[in-house]
Amino acid sequence: MDVQRELDTRGLNCPLPILKAKKALAEMHSGELLRVVSTDPGSMRDFQAFARQTGNELVAQNSSADEFVHVLRRR
């Protein structure tokens, strides 16, 4: 996956990972991919809702150990 930007939100709790992702996406071009790494378990649900509400595509989500990775495509 060709990700244009990566955001490290480890250690931050809701709503900070979403707010940082929203700011990063606003600075990106349509179709570009943003990868967000989080340690907040609630981020799995939060990023699903964020994608539905904003129209950005949630391309992938996965978790390993205590990290949660989200890939969003800018609308």
C-alpha positions as CSV (number, residue, x, y, z in Angstrom):
1,M,0.0,0.0,0.0
2,D,1.5,3.3,-1.1
3,V,0.8,5.6,2.0
4,Q,1.6,9.3,1.4
5,R,1.5,10.3,5.1
6,E,1.8,8.6,8.5
7,L,0.6,9.8,11.8
8,D,1.8,8.5,15.2
9,T,-0.9,9.0,17.8
10,R,0.4,6.5,20.3
11,G,-0.4,7.4,23.9
12,L,-3.2,9.7,22.9
13,N,-6.8,9.0,23.8
14,C,-10.1,9.9,22.0
15,P,-10.7,12.4,20.5
16,L,-7.1,13.4,19.8
17,P,-6.3,10.7,17.2
18,I,-9.4,11.6,15.2
19,L,-8.6,15.4,15.5
20,K,-5.1,14.9,14.3
21,A,-6.2,12.7,11.5
22,K,-8.8,15.3,10.4
23,K,-6.1,18.0,10.3
24,A,-3.7,15.8,8.4
25,L,-6.4,14.8,5.8
26,A,-7.3,18.5,5.3
27,E,-3.7,19.1,4.2
28,M,-3.7,16.1,1.7
29,H,-4.9,15.7,-1.9
30,S,-7.9,13.7,-2.9
31,G,-7.1,10.0,-3.2
32,E,-4.0,10.1,-1.0
33,L,-3.6,7.6,1.9
34,L,-3.1,8.4,5.5
35,R,-1.8,5.7,8.0
36,V,-2.6,6.4,11.6
37,V,-1.1,4.3,14.4
38,S,-2.8,4.5,17.8
39,T,-2.8,2.8,21.2
40,D,-6.4,3.7,22.0
41,P,-8.6,0.5,21.7
42,G,-11.6,2.8,21.1
43,S,-9.9,4.1,17.9
44,M,-11.1,1.1,16.0
45,R,-14.8,2.1,16.4
46,D,-13.9,5.9,16.3
47,F,-12.2,5.7,12.9
48,Q,-15.1,3.7,11.4
49,A,-17.6,6.4,12.5
50,F,-15.2,9.1,11.4
51,A,-15.0,7.6,7.9
52,R,-18.8,7.3,7.6
53,Q,-19.4,10.9,8.8
54,T,-16.7,12.6,6.6
55,G,-16.9,10.5,3.4
56,N,-13.2,9.6,3.6
57,E,-12.7,5.9,2.9
58,L,-11.4,3.6,5.6
59,V,-9.2,1.4,3.5
60,A,-7.8,-0.9,6.2
61,Q,-7.8,-1.5,10.0
62,N,-5.8,-3.9,11.9
63,S,-4.4,-4.5,15.4
64,S,-1.3,-6.2,16.8
65,A,-0.4,-6.3,20.5
66,D,-1.4,-2.9,21.8
67,E,-1.3,-1.0,18.5
68,F,-4.2,-0.2,16.2
69,V,-3.5,0.9,12.6
70,H,-6.0,2.7,10.4
71,V,-5.5,3.6,6.7
72,L,-7.8,6.3,5.3
73,R,-8.1,7.5,1.7
74,R,-8.8,11.3,1.4
75,R,-12.1,12.0,-0.4
